[in-house]
Amino acid sequence: MPHVITQPCCNDASCVPVCPVGCIHPTPDEPGFASAEALYIDPASCIDCGACVAECPVGAITRDTAPAAGRFLDLAEAYYQRNPLPPGIPDASPPAARAEIEELRVAVVGSGPAGAYAALELLEHPGATVTMFDRLPTPWGLVRGGVAPDHPSTKSVTEVFERAAANGRFRFHLNVEVGTHITHDELAAAHHAVVYAYGASGDRRLGIPGEDLPGSASATEFVNWYNGHPDFIDRTFDLSCRRAVVVGNGNVALDIARLLVADPAELAATDMADHALAALAAGTIEEVVVLGRRGPAQAAYTTPELLALTDLDGADVLALSDEAKLDPDQLAALRSDPIGLAKAQAAAELTKRRRGASRRIVLRYLCSPLEILGDQRVTGVRVARNRLEHGPGGDVRAVPTGIEETIEAGLVLRAVGYRGAALSGLPFDHDRGVLPNDFGRVLAGTGEPIPGVYTAGWIKRGPSGGIGANKKCALDTVAALLADHSAGLLPTPATTPQDLDALVRQRRPTAVGVHEWRAIDRTERDLGAVQERPRRKLASFPALLAVAHGEDSMPTIPLPIDADGFRL
């Protein structure tokens, strides 16, 4: 019986090379990989060997008889109907020989997936050493601070990243901000190369009146707040209203909607920050409206995330028939777009779904926000109703119909994308919000590569794609770096690692190394084990640094959750 890749798929493609019959696609070297929602196992070719199951870092692969497999098997079959495999089993080819490296010192700035995968690839070469920098005292970027707490399988990819931290040729300098505590020139002087992989932590704005009213905030703030980012521990959100509106139609918008209506008792079993657990438990939100300016087929969320949302316990997930119902013309137009068709069909099913739950999520399509209403704080959103127009190049645009409506709400969260920021000492493309680069080589204002300076991840290509896309992106950058090293194009370090360590200790005595991160990690896990949670996050800089530097190995934190449920 075939295996099936289900919702937690992170697209990192670890399963691809271990498949003996080559039935997992798209592979990282295929054109559709960067835009793929997930990887797919060909049901007709799978030989049920289970090699992919053991390799998957997030536990996303199961047999087709598992309860969660049915709809994902349908997606795989639709993918291979459009992308049939050639006949025959591919010949197994030996891995490409790795070039011998006597010495290669690389700094990686940013400890999220792109930085972690870059480090892992570099450490495959025995002569390479990697020093990773991050402004936070904790590593792994958006996996720790962005993945929803109720998606623990996705978070388990950090076990792969920990392989880098366990390598004797790897060092952390966490709680150190490059551009503030250490300059780019100082970093470059101590290394053959520097890889900037610090992501896109800023948020995009709507550019409409009322956006700065109390009760209106960015998804970036909200996500960081409930995930225990220490910069956001003092942020507050008024959850005492009946309805919230989330503007945006991506996976982050679905995460926020799901968590706002989730059962607090279920969230109490996750690693969500304690302050967010308390606030959500006390909240009174009954309905979350998710606004998308185009139709369900064009939504930015992935089909697996939408399917997972429809399985939510304790809340209805609905769509309006005039916005999501498929007519024959729409069906015909989507025949060549199986992913768009799957999204549209799933949304159409939601128009008929009513379970009478006390909380609900309403997916609204063809709606653009025009103004956030309110005098002293948010009271609603004025929206324009749209229709779709198909352009000559196949693009689909949302065009206002002239019809408007007002949605009453006490909380508005915009989830319309992230944006990268400039870093002192480096060129920056302000229009795109990225480091200007050519296949990962950072470019000077002249358009020529800056020797020894590279970039990977969202700050390289913009905030698109998940964990797997960042892996492929990082490996491409490392390939360019190694090619330049082989060609003798990397500068020779002018200072030693010891010089850099002394500079870090002088400028940032509270820097966190591998040993100190282990103390934080162990403490959070121990605190979580008391409540049968995966971890209990230390959400402030003082608490994190106290544990890291041995001032308090087991901090006293109020326990809001007891055996009988949630206690405020």
C-alpha positions as CSV (number, residue, x, y, z in Angstrom):
1,M,0.0,0.0,0.0
2,P,1.4,3.5,-0.8
3,H,2.5,6.0,1.7
4,V,1.1,9.6,1.8
5,I,2.6,12.9,2.7
6,T,0.2,14.8,5.0
7,Q,-0.2,18.3,6.4
8,P,2.9,18.8,8.5
9,C,5.1,18.5,5.3
10,C,7.9,21.0,5.6
11,N,9.2,20.5,2.0
12,D,12.8,20.1,3.1
13,A,13.1,17.1,0.7
14,S,15.0,14.9,3.1
15,C,12.8,12.1,1.9
16,V,13.7,12.5,-1.8
17,P,17.2,11.0,-1.9
18,V,16.3,7.9,0.2
19,C,13.4,6.8,-2.0
20,P,14.8,3.8,-4.0
21,V,12.3,4.2,-6.9
22,G,12.3,8.0,-7.2
23,C,8.6,8.5,-6.6
24,I,8.6,11.6,-4.4
25,H,8.3,14.9,-6.3
26,P,8.8,17.7,-7.0
27,T,12.5,17.3,-6.2
28,P,14.7,20.3,-5.4
29,D,16.1,20.3,-8.9
30,E,12.7,20.4,-10.6
31,P,11.1,23.7,-11.7
32,G,8.0,23.4,-9.5
33,F,9.9,22.8,-6.2
34,A,10.1,26.4,-5.1
35,S,6.4,27.0,-5.4
36,A,5.1,23.6,-4.3
37,E,2.7,23.5,-1.4
38,A,4.0,20.1,-0.4
39,L,5.8,17.0,-1.7
40,Y,3.8,14.1,-3.2
41,I,4.4,10.4,-3.2
42,D,3.2,8.7,-6.5
43,P,0.7,6.1,-5.3
44,A,1.3,4.0,-8.4
45,S,5.1,3.8,-7.9
46,C,5.5,3.6,-4.1
47,I,6.9,0.2,-3.0
48,D,6.0,0.6,0.7
49,C,9.6,0.4,1.8
50,G,9.2,3.0,4.5
51,A,12.6,4.6,3.9
52,C,10.9,8.0,3.6
53,V,9.1,7.6,6.9
54,A,12.3,7.2,8.9
55,E,13.9,10.2,7.1
56,C,11.0,12.7,7.5
57,P,12.0,15.3,10.1
58,V,8.4,16.3,11.0
59,G,6.5,13.0,10.9
60,A,4.4,13.9,7.9
61,I,4.4,10.6,6.0
62,T,1.9,7.8,6.8
63,R,0.3,4.9,5.1
64,D,-2.8,5.5,2.9
65,T,-5.0,3.6,5.4
66,A,-4.4,6.2,8.2
67,P,-7.4,8.4,9.1
68,A,-5.7,11.6,7.9
69,A,-4.5,10.2,4.6
70,G,-7.6,10.3,2.3
71,R,-7.7,13.9,1.1
72,F,-3.9,14.0,0.9
73,L,-3.9,10.9,-1.3
74,D,-6.4,12.7,-3.6
75,L,-4.0,15.6,-3.8
76,A,-1.1,13.3,-4.7
77,E,-3.1,11.6,-7.4
78,A,-4.1,14.9,-8.9
79,Y,-0.5,16.0,-8.9
80,Y,0.7,12.9,-10.8
81,Q,-2.1,13.1,-13.2
82,R,-0.7,16.4,-14.3
83,N,3.0,15.4,-13.7
84,P,3.3,11.8,-14.7
85,L,6.5,10.0,-13.9
86,P,8.6,8.4,-16.7
87,P,8.5,4.6,-16.7
88,G,11.2,2.6,-15.0
89,I,13.2,2.9,-11.8
90,P,15.9,5.5,-11.9
91,D,19.5,4.4,-11.7
92,A,21.1,4.9,-8.3
93,S,24.0,7.3,-8.8
94,P,26.8,7.7,-6.2
95,P,26.8,11.1,-4.4
96,A,29.0,13.7,-5.9
97,A,32.5,13.8,-4.5
98,R,33.1,16.7,-2.1
99,A,36.0,19.0,-2.7
100,E,38.8,18.7,-0.1
101,I,38.8,21.8,2.1
102,E,41.8,22.5,4.3
103,E,40.4,25.5,6.1
104,L,37.2,27.5,5.6
105,R,35.9,29.8,8.3
106,V,32.3,31.0,7.7
107,A,30.0,33.2,9.8
108,V,26.3,32.7,9.5
109,V,24.1,35.6,10.6
110,G,20.7,34.4,11.5
111,S,19.8,31.1,13.1
112,G,16.5,30.3,11.3
113,P,16.0,27.5,8.8
114,A,18.1,29.1,6.0
115,G,21.0,29.8,8.4
116,A,20.8,26.3,10.0
117,Y,20.7,24.5,6.7
118,A,23.6,26.5,5.4
119,A,25.6,25.6,8.5
120,L,24.7,21.9,8.2
121,E,25.8,21.9,4.6
122,L,29.1,23.6,5.3
123,L,29.9,21.3,8.2
124,E,29.7,18.3,5.8
125,H,33.2,19.5,4.8
126,P,35.8,18.5,7.5
127,G,37.9,21.6,7.0
128,A,35.0,24.0,7.5
129,T,34.1,25.8,10.7
130,V,30.9,27.8,11.3
131,T,30.1,30.5,13.8
132,M,26.4,31.5,13.9
133,F,25.2,34.8,15.2
134,D,21.7,35.8,16.2
135,R,20.3,38.9,18.1
136,L,18.1,36.7,20.3
137,P,19.4,34.4,23.1
138,T,17.6,31.5,21.4
139,P,18.1,29.9,18.0
140,W,16.0,28.5,15.1
141,G,14.2,31.7,14.1
142,L,10.7,31.3,12.9
143,V,10.5,27.6,13.8
144,R,10.6,28.7,17.4
145,G,9.0,32.1,17.0
146,G,6.7,31.7,14.0
147,V,5.3,28.2,13.7
148,A,2.0,27.9,15.5
149,P,2.2,26.3,18.9
150,D,-0.5,23.7,17.9
151,H,1.8,22.5,15.1
152,P,4.4,20.5,17.2
153,S,5.3,18.2,14.3
154,T,6.6,21.1,12.2
155,K,8.6,22.4,15.2
156,S,10.4,19.0,15.4
157,V,12.5,20.0,12.5
158,T,14.7,21.7,15.0
159,E,16.1,18.2,15.9
160,V,17.8,18.4,12.5
161,F,19.2,21.8,13.2
162,E,20.6,20.6,16.6
163,R,23.0,18.4,14.6
164,A,24.9,21.5,13.7
165,A,25.0,22.7,17.3
166,A,26.4,19.3,18.3
167,N,29.2,19.5,15.9
168,G,32.6,20.4,17.4
169,R,33.3,22.8,14.5
170,F,30.3,24.9,15.2
171,R,29.9,27.8,17.6
172,F,27.0,30.1,18.7
173,H,27.2,33.8,19.4
174,L,23.5,34.3,20.3
175,N,22.3,37.5,21.9
176,V,24.7,39.3,19.7
177,E,23.4,41.7,17.0
178,V,25.5,42.1,13.9
179,G,25.4,45.7,12.9
180,T,25.1,46.8,16.5
181,H,27.5,44.8,18.7
182,I,29.8,43.6,15.9
183,T,30.2,45.3,12.5
184,H,30.1,43.6,9.2
185,D,33.7,44.6,8.6
186,E,34.8,43.0,11.9
187,L,32.9,39.8,11.1
188,A,34.3,39.7,7.6
189,A,37.9,40.2,8.8
190,A,37.7,37.0,10.9
191,H,36.2,34.7,8.3
192,H,36.7,33.7,4.7
193,A,33.0,34.3,4.1
194,V,29.8,35.6,5.8
195,V,26.3,34.3,5.0
196,Y,23.5,36.7,5.9
197,A,20.3,34.7,6.6
198,Y,18.6,36.9,9.1
199,G,15.1,36.7,7.5
200,A,12.4,39.2,7.1
201,S,11.1,40.2,10.5
202,G,9.2,43.4,9.6
203,D,5.6,43.5,8.5
204,R,3.8,45.0,5.5
205,R,1.1,47.6,6.0
206,L,-2.3,48.0,4.4
207,G,-2.0,51.7,3.8
208,I,-5.6,52.5,4.7
209,P,-7.1,54.9,7.2
210,G,-7.4,53.7,10.8
211,E,-4.6,51.2,10.6
212,D,-2.9,52.7,13.7
213,L,-6.0,52.7,15.9
214,P,-5.8,50.7,19.2
215,G,-7.1,47.3,18.4
216,S,-5.4,47.2,15.0
217,A,-2.0,45.4,14.8
218,S,0.2,43.3,12.6
219,A,0.2,39.5,12.5
220,T,3.9,39.7,13.1
221,E,3.3,41.3,16.5
222,F,0.6,38.9,17.4
223,V,2.5,35.8,16.4
224,N,5.6,36.9,18.2
225,W,3.5,37.7,21.3
226,Y,1.9,34.2,21.5
227,N,5.1,32.5,20.7
228,G,7.1,34.1,23.5
229,H,9.4,36.4,21.6
230,P,11.2,38.5,24.3
231,D,10.7,41.7,22.3
232,F,6.9,41.3,22.6
233,I,6.4,40.1,26.2
234,D,4.9,43.5,27.2
235,R,2.6,43.7,24.2
236,T,-1.1,43.4,25.0
237,F,-4.1,42.6,22.8
238,D,-7.7,43.2,23.8
239,L,-9.5,39.9,23.2
240,S,-12.7,41.0,25.0
241,C,-14.6,41.6,21.8
242,R,-17.0,39.2,20.1
243,R,-15.5,39.4,16.5
244,A,-12.0,39.7,15.2
245,V,-11.0,40.3,11.5
246,V,-7.8,38.9,10.1
247,V,-6.8,40.6,6.8
248,G,-4.8,38.2,4.6
249,N,-5.2,34.8,3.1
250,G,-2.0,33.0,3.8
251,N,-1.0,30.3,6.3
252,V,-0.3,32.8,9.0
253,A,-3.8,34.2,8.7
254,L,-5.3,30.7,9.2
255,D,-2.9,30.1,12.1
256,I,-4.2,33.2,13.9
257,A,-7.8,32.5,13.2
258,R,-7.5,28.9,14.4
259,L,-5.7,30.0,17.7
260,L,-8.3,32.7,18.4
261,V,-11.1,30.2,18.5
262,A,-9.2,27.2,19.8
263,D,-10.1,25.5,23.1
264,P,-7.9,27.0,25.8
265,A,-7.5,23.6,27.4
266,E,-6.0,22.3,24.1
267,L,-3.6,25.2,23.8
268,A,-2.5,24.7,27.4
269,A,-0.8,21.5,26.2
270,T,1.4,23.4,23.7
271,D,4.5,25.6,24.1
272,M,2.4,28.8,23.7
273,A,3.7,31.6,25.9
274,D,2.0,31.7,29.3
275,H,0.9,35.3,29.0
276,A,-0.9,34.4,25.7
277,L,-2.5,31.3,27.2
278,A,-4.0,33.5,30.0
279,A,-5.2,36.2,27.6
280,L,-6.8,33.7,25.2
281,A,-8.5,31.8,28.0
282,A,-10.0,35.0,29.3
283,G,-11.0,36.2,25.8
284,T,-14.5,36.4,24.5
285,I,-14.0,36.1,20.8
286,E,-16.7,34.0,19.1
287,E,-16.0,34.7,15.5
288,V,-13.0,35.4,13.3
289,V,-13.5,36.7,9.8
290,V,-10.6,36.1,7.4
291,L,-10.5,38.5,4.5
292,G,-9.0,37.7,1.1
293,R,-9.2,40.1,-1.8
294,R,-9.3,37.4,-4.5
295,G,-11.2,34.1,-4.8
296,P,-10.5,30.8,-3.0
297,A,-8.5,29.4,-5.9
298,Q,-6.0,32.3,-5.6
299,A,-5.6,32.1,-1.8
300,A,-2.0,32.2,-0.6
301,Y,-2.6,29.5,2.1
302,T,-1.7,25.9,1.2
303,T,-4.3,23.3,0.5
304,P,-3.0,21.1,3.4
305,E,-3.4,24.0,5.8
306,L,-6.9,24.6,4.7
307,L,-7.8,20.9,5.0
308,A,-6.3,20.8,8.5
309,L,-8.4,23.9,9.5
310,T,-11.6,22.2,8.5
311,D,-10.8,19.4,11.0
312,L,-10.8,21.9,13.8
313,D,-12.7,20.7,16.9
314,G,-15.1,22.9,18.7
315,A,-15.5,25.6,16.0
316,D,-17.3,25.9,12.7
317,V,-15.3,26.8,9.6
318,L,-17.6,28.5,7.0
319,A,-17.6,30.3,3.7
320,L,-20.3,32.3,2.0
321,S,-21.9,30.7,-1.1
322,D,-21.8,33.8,-3.3
323,E,-18.0,34.1,-2.7
324,A,-16.9,30.5,-2.8
325,K,-19.5,28.5,-4.8
326,L,-18.1,27.1,-8.0
327,D,-20.0,27.6,-11.2
328,P,-19.3,25.6,-14.4
329,D,-17.2,28.4,-16.0
330,Q,-15.0,28.5,-12.9
331,L,-14.6,24.8,-12.8
332,A,-13.6,24.8,-16.5
333,A,-11.0,27.6,-15.9
334,L,-9.4,25.6,-13.1
335,R,-9.0,22.3,-14.9
336,S,-5.4,23.2,-15.7
337,D,-4.7,24.3,-12.1
338,P,-5.2,21.3,-9.8
339,I,-3.9,23.1,-6.7
340,G,-6.3,26.0,-7.3
341,L,-9.1,23.6,-8.0
342,A,-8.5,21.7,-4.8
343,K,-8.5,25.0,-2.8
344,A,-11.7,26.1,-4.5
345,Q,-13.5,22.8,-4.0
346,A,-12.5,22.7,-0.3
347,A,-13.9,26.3,0.1
348,A,-17.1,25.4,-1.8
349,E,-17.7,22.5,0.6
350,L,-17.5,25.0,3.5
351,T,-20.6,26.9,2.2
352,K,-22.7,23.9,3.2
353,R,-21.1,23.2,6.6
354,R,-22.9,24.0,9.8
355,R,-22.3,22.2,13.0
356,G,-23.7,24.7,15.5
357,A,-20.4,25.3,17.4
358,S,-20.2,28.2,19.8
359,R,-17.2,29.6,17.9
360,R,-16.5,29.9,14.2
361,I,-14.2,31.0,11.5
362,V,-15.7,32.7,8.4
363,L,-13.5,32.6,5.3
364,R,-14.5,35.7,3.2
365,Y,-13.3,36.0,-0.4
366,L,-13.4,38.8,-2.9
367,C,-13.2,41.4,-0.1
368,S,-10.6,44.3,0.2
369,P,-10.4,46.4,3.3
370,L,-10.9,50.1,2.7
371,E,-10.8,51.6,6.2
372,I,-10.5,50.4,9.8
373,L,-13.3,52.2,11.6
374,G,-13.4,53.7,15.1
375,D,-12.7,56.8,17.1
376,Q,-10.8,55.8,20.2
377,R,-10.3,52.2,19.1
378,V,-11.3,49.7,16.4
379,T,-15.1,49.1,16.0
380,G,-15.1,47.6,12.5
381,V,-13.8,47.4,9.0
382,R,-15.2,48.9,5.8
383,V,-14.6,46.5,2.9
384,A,-15.1,46.6,-0.9
385,R,-16.6,43.6,-2.7
386,N,-14.6,42.5,-5.7
387,R,-15.0,40.5,-8.8
388,L,-12.2,38.6,-10.7
389,E,-10.8,39.6,-14.0
390,H,-8.5,37.4,-16.0
391,G,-5.6,39.2,-17.7
392,P,-4.1,38.3,-21.1
393,G,-1.1,36.7,-19.4
394,G,-3.3,34.4,-17.2
395,D,-3.1,36.6,-14.1
396,V,-6.2,37.0,-12.0
397,R,-6.9,40.5,-10.6
398,A,-9.5,41.6,-8.0
399,V,-11.5,44.5,-9.3
400,P,-13.9,46.5,-7.1
401,T,-17.6,46.1,-7.9
402,G,-18.6,49.4,-6.2
403,I,-20.5,47.4,-3.4
404,E,-19.3,48.1,0.1
405,E,-20.1,46.7,3.5
406,T,-19.1,47.2,7.1
407,I,-17.9,44.3,9.3
408,E,-18.2,45.1,13.0
409,A,-15.1,44.0,15.0
410,G,-13.1,44.9,18.0
411,L,-9.7,43.5,16.8
412,V,-8.1,43.7,13.4
413,L,-4.9,41.9,12.6
414,R,-3.2,42.3,9.2
415,A,-1.4,39.2,7.9
416,V,-0.3,40.6,4.5
417,G,3.3,39.6,4.5
418,Y,6.7,40.1,6.0
419,R,9.4,42.5,4.9
420,G,13.2,42.4,5.3
421,A,15.3,45.2,6.8
422,A,18.6,46.8,5.9
423,L,21.7,45.9,8.0
424,S,24.5,48.5,8.6
425,G,27.4,48.0,6.3
426,L,25.5,46.1,3.6
427,P,23.8,47.2,0.4
428,F,20.0,46.8,0.4
429,D,17.3,46.7,-2.2
430,H,14.6,48.9,-0.6
431,D,12.0,48.2,-3.2
432,R,12.1,44.4,-2.7
433,G,13.2,44.4,0.9
434,V,16.1,42.0,0.2
435,L,19.9,42.0,0.0
436,P,20.7,42.5,-3.7
437,N,22.3,39.3,-4.9
438,D,23.1,37.0,-7.8
439,F,22.5,33.3,-6.8
440,G,23.3,34.2,-3.2
441,R,26.4,36.4,-3.9
442,V,25.7,39.8,-2.4
443,L,26.1,42.6,-5.0
444,A,27.7,46.0,-4.5
445,G,26.1,49.1,-6.0
446,T,28.2,48.5,-9.1
447,G,26.4,45.2,-9.6
448,E,29.6,43.2,-8.9
449,P,29.7,40.5,-6.2
450,I,31.3,41.5,-2.9
451,P,34.0,38.9,-2.2
452,G,33.1,36.6,0.6
453,V,29.6,38.0,1.3
454,Y,26.5,35.8,0.7
455,T,22.9,35.6,1.6
456,A,20.2,32.9,2.0
457,G,16.6,32.6,2.9
458,W,13.9,35.4,3.0
459,I,16.5,38.2,3.0
460,K,17.9,36.7,-0.2
461,R,14.7,36.1,-2.2
462,G,11.8,37.8,-0.3
463,P,9.4,36.3,2.3
464,S,8.0,33.4,0.3
465,G,8.2,29.7,0.8
466,G,8.5,27.6,4.0
467,I,11.2,25.5,5.6
468,G,11.9,23.4,2.6
469,A,12.3,26.3,0.2
470,N,14.8,27.8,2.7
471,K,16.8,24.6,2.7
472,K,17.1,24.6,-1.1
473,C,17.9,28.3,-1.1
474,A,20.6,27.8,1.5
475,L,22.2,24.9,-0.3
476,D,22.3,26.9,-3.5
477,T,24.1,29.7,-1.7
478,V,26.6,27.3,-0.1
479,A,27.2,25.8,-3.5
480,A,28.1,29.3,-4.8
481,L,30.3,29.9,-1.8
482,L,32.2,26.6,-2.2
483,A,32.7,27.3,-5.9
484,D,34.2,30.7,-5.1
485,H,36.4,29.1,-2.5
486,S,37.7,26.5,-5.0
487,A,38.4,29.3,-7.5
488,G,40.4,31.2,-4.9
489,L,38.0,34.1,-4.8
490,L,37.4,34.3,-1.1
491,P,39.5,36.8,1.0
492,T,42.0,35.6,3.5
493,P,40.9,36.3,7.2
494,A,42.9,39.2,8.7
495,T,42.1,38.2,12.3
496,T,41.8,35.0,14.3
497,P,38.7,33.3,15.8
498,Q,40.2,34.1,19.2
499,D,40.4,37.8,18.3
500,L,36.7,37.7,17.4
501,D,35.7,35.8,20.6
502,A,37.5,38.4,22.7
503,L,35.7,41.2,20.9
504,V,32.4,39.6,21.4
505,R,33.1,39.1,25.2
506,Q,34.2,42.7,25.5
507,R,31.2,44.2,23.7
508,R,28.5,41.6,24.7
509,P,29.4,39.9,28.0
510,T,25.9,38.3,28.0
511,A,26.5,36.5,24.7
512,V,25.0,32.9,24.6
513,G,27.0,30.0,23.3
514,V,26.1,26.4,22.7
515,H,26.5,25.5,26.4
516,E,24.3,28.3,27.5
517,W,21.7,27.5,24.9
518,R,21.6,23.9,26.2
519,A,20.9,25.3,29.7
520,I,17.9,27.4,28.3
521,D,16.6,24.4,26.3
522,R,16.9,22.0,29.2
523,T,15.2,24.4,31.6
524,E,12.3,25.1,29.3
525,R,11.8,21.4,28.7
526,D,11.9,20.7,32.4
527,L,9.4,23.4,33.2
528,G,7.2,22.1,30.5
529,A,7.4,18.5,31.8
530,V,5.8,19.6,35.1
531,Q,2.6,20.4,33.1
532,E,3.0,17.7,30.4
533,R,3.9,20.3,27.8
534,P,6.8,20.0,25.3
535,R,8.4,23.1,26.8
536,R,7.5,26.2,28.8
537,K,9.2,29.1,27.1
538,L,11.2,31.7,29.0
539,A,9.8,34.8,27.4
540,S,11.9,37.6,28.7
541,F,15.5,38.6,28.2
542,P,16.3,38.6,31.9
543,A,14.9,35.1,32.5
544,L,16.6,33.7,29.4
545,L,20.0,35.2,30.3
546,A,19.7,34.3,34.0
547,V,19.3,30.6,33.0
548,A,22.0,30.8,30.3
549,H,24.6,32.2,32.6
550,G,23.8,30.0,35.6
551,E,22.2,32.7,37.8
552,D,19.0,30.7,38.2
553,S,18.9,27.1,36.8
554,M,15.2,26.7,37.5
555,P,13.4,30.1,37.5
556,T,10.2,30.6,39.5
557,I,7.4,31.3,37.1
558,P,3.8,31.5,38.1
559,L,2.0,28.4,37.0
560,P,-1.3,29.4,35.4
561,I,-2.3,25.9,34.5
562,D,-3.1,23.1,37.0
563,A,-4.4,19.6,36.7
564,D,-8.0,20.7,36.6
565,G,-7.6,23.1,33.6
566,F,-6.8,26.7,33.1
567,R,-6.5,28.9,36.2
568,L,-6.1,32.6,35.8
